Amino acid sequence: MWRRLAVPAGLFAAAAAAFAYVGTVDPNEPGHYPVCPLYRLTGLYCPGCGGLRSAHAFVHGDLLTALRDNAAGVAAYLAFAVLWTVWMVRTMRGRPARLDLGPAQLWTIGALLLVFTVVRNLPVGSWLRP
């Protein structure tokens, strides 16, 4: 059974290490991380802009700041946690972990990210900016 758990455990360790690093090295202080290339070139916020600040706040238990910095990122963190848990439980039970997203679901996720990106760059969506 332990061999089956190696991949989900390894992915969890990698994600935990990344969150630990971002939790330790504050992205709010300049010079630690590169600036988003899209923001640097155009002044527009991509769906990932504010993700590091969001992860930093999330690690420190400040959910409101995490949501303010990148609401889509917080949704992704929570989705990862749920999907990883399902994967781990299914793996421990000896069943394959399947995530069969069809074209409709993938287009929906893409459309939501596009709407999030457009809205956060409009004056009405300024509350979604990092």
Disulfide bonds with the S-S distance in Angstrom:
none
